[in-house]
Amino acid sequence: MGKPHLLKHDHEDNVGVVVVEGLTAGTEMLCVVTADNSDFTVTATMDIPIGHKVALSPLAAGDTVMKYGEDIGRMTGDAAVGEHVHIHNCKTKRW
């Protein structure tokens, strides 16, 4: 296995985090689930900065965003698999 492009912390997560600089659209990302070191691939559909989230399942406005096996917010817009999930389409439920 090569170096991962993305980490998914828990099997219940519907987003993962980019862990490489310069991830570009069309990259087939090696994704590692840190809970058990299993892996899978997803193709990035857009350029995504390091540290930002990627949709690992289709997400629609109103959906709960799961990361670390926890509810971290809700979608305010849609994101297809491989798309960027950030402040333009995701918001905390705290305020």
C-alpha positions as CSV (number, residue, x, y, z in Angstrom):
1,M,0.0,0.0,0.0
2,G,1.3,3.5,-0.8
3,K,0.9,6.6,1.2
4,P,-2.8,7.6,1.7
5,H,-4.3,10.7,0.3
6,L,-7.3,10.7,2.7
7,L,-8.0,9.4,6.2
8,K,-11.5,8.2,7.3
9,H,-11.5,7.8,11.1
10,D,-14.5,5.6,11.7
11,H,-16.6,3.2,9.5
12,E,-19.7,5.4,10.2
13,D,-18.0,8.5,8.8
14,N,-19.4,9.9,5.6
15,V,-16.5,12.3,5.1
16,G,-12.7,11.9,5.2
17,V,-9.8,14.3,5.5
18,V,-7.2,15.0,2.8
19,V,-3.7,14.5,4.1
20,V,-1.6,15.5,1.2
21,E,-0.7,18.9,-0.4
22,G,-1.9,19.7,-3.9
23,L,-4.7,17.1,-4.3
24,T,-6.2,17.8,-7.8
25,A,-9.4,16.8,-9.5
26,G,-9.2,13.4,-11.1
27,T,-6.9,11.9,-8.5
28,E,-7.8,8.4,-7.4
29,M,-7.2,8.8,-3.7
30,L,-6.0,5.9,-1.5
31,C,-8.2,6.2,1.5
32,V,-7.4,4.5,4.8
33,V,-9.8,3.9,7.7
34,T,-7.8,4.6,10.8
35,A,-10.1,2.4,13.0
36,D,-8.7,-0.8,11.5
37,N,-6.3,0.2,8.7
38,S,-8.6,-1.0,6.0
39,D,-8.4,0.9,2.7
40,F,-10.5,1.9,-0.4
41,T,-10.3,4.3,-3.2
42,V,-12.4,7.4,-4.2
43,T,-11.7,9.8,-7.1
44,A,-11.5,13.5,-6.2
45,T,-13.9,15.4,-8.4
46,M,-12.2,18.8,-7.6
47,D,-9.0,20.2,-6.2
48,I,-9.2,19.9,-2.4
49,P,-6.8,21.5,0.1
50,I,-4.9,19.5,2.7
51,G,-7.0,19.2,5.9
52,H,-10.3,19.7,4.2
53,K,-13.1,17.1,4.0
54,V,-14.3,15.0,1.1
55,A,-17.7,13.4,0.7
56,L,-17.5,9.6,0.9
57,S,-21.2,9.1,0.2
58,P,-23.7,11.4,-1.6
59,L,-24.6,14.2,0.9
60,A,-27.7,16.5,0.5
61,A,-28.6,19.7,2.3
62,G,-29.9,18.8,5.8
63,D,-27.8,15.6,6.0
64,T,-25.7,15.0,9.1
65,V,-22.0,15.0,8.6
66,M,-20.2,12.2,10.5
67,K,-16.5,12.4,11.3
68,Y,-14.6,10.5,14.1
69,G,-17.8,8.5,14.4
70,E,-19.5,11.7,15.7
71,D,-22.0,14.2,14.4
72,I,-19.9,17.3,13.5
73,G,-22.5,19.3,11.6
74,R,-25.1,19.4,8.8
75,M,-24.9,20.0,5.1
76,T,-26.2,23.3,3.9
77,G,-25.7,22.3,0.2
78,D,-25.1,19.1,-1.7
79,A,-21.9,17.2,-2.3
80,A,-21.4,14.1,-4.5
81,V,-18.9,11.4,-3.7
82,G,-15.4,12.9,-4.1
83,E,-16.5,16.5,-3.7
84,H,-15.1,19.1,-1.3
85,V,-17.1,19.5,2.0
86,H,-16.3,22.8,3.8
87,I,-17.9,26.0,4.9
88,H,-19.5,26.6,1.5
89,N,-21.8,23.5,2.0
90,C,-21.4,22.4,5.7
91,K,-22.1,24.1,9.0
92,T,-21.8,23.2,12.7
93,K,-25.1,22.6,14.5
94,R,-23.8,24.6,17.5
95,W,-25.0,27.9,16.2
